[in-house]
């Protein structure tokens, strides 16, 4: 049966404000504005690669909400399941991002308390939404907001799961939003519903208190929960401006690990959203290549690597560009310096 969507994501859409270049928040008089949010970043990246995607969220019914909606549409993401908050307290969540340069690390300041997404409710959405997609994704960021958002998120996961939808979940731990203990307790309660699980090695060790090799850690999640696929990104930060990026995926049914050579010494223009780009590429490869985890890893790594070179939260690379990056990465001979 053909579904209307390949992927629906649930999460807060936020306004990002950043000083230009390497200026500091404490003295900058200019702030550049962009729209982002982990789940929107995934939906937008996957849409550019060719998946039919949509975002589930609540926005203020004002000009900032319209600005966010226009960005969503420009990213080829469906706004069918956007709902609007017309209360006097309606507001969009904001975060301030400051770029880093060695030895100064990038930094984030959140201003998202009481934003409109905190008034999201399961009854805001039609029942047919839960059978309209092949895959549903949300993240630990959304669960960390607590209250009604958490209740709505967990109920949505249940309803999508009941309709046979593939449920994907990214831990995406944020120490500014909750503690490791709170994250562990909440996330472990929803893992029985998860099919595809994204968790970094550091988060697995520090938040879930896992020990052993990364392979043992990944397998342990599938032994403790009915998870089919676990994927972990592997990042080496040489400096704020130079990273290497790779990943490893474990498929429980095949009892096999999938990886490839990492992308070395990436020129980092903006690292925000690179993990989301990985998930977008991974889900594109997984959903279009009949669950082929090797293809998923290749698309995920390439999408993440190129996202580092792009300002803003959201990816802007289409399938043609990502395929070229994969081909170039796998080439062992001489590579052209320029596309011309």
Buried (B, 14 or more C-beta within 10 A) or exposed (E): EEBBBBBBBBBBBBBBBBBEEEBEBEEBEEBBEBBBBBBBBBBBBBBBBBBBBBBBBBBBBBEBBEBBBEBBEEBBBBBBBBBBBEEEEBBBBBBBBBBBEEEEEBEBEEBBEEBBBBBBEBEBBEEEBBBBBBBBBBBBBBBBBBEBBBEBBBEBBBBBBEBEBBBBBBBBBBEEBBEBEBBBEBBEEBBEBBBBBBBBBEBBBBBBEBEEEBEEBBBBBBEEBEBBBBBBBBBEBEEBBBBBBBBBBBBBEEEEBBBBEBBBEBEBEBBBBBBBBBBBBBBBBBBBBEBBBBBBBBBBBBBBBBBBEBEBBBBBBEBEBBBBBBEEBEEEEEEEEEEE
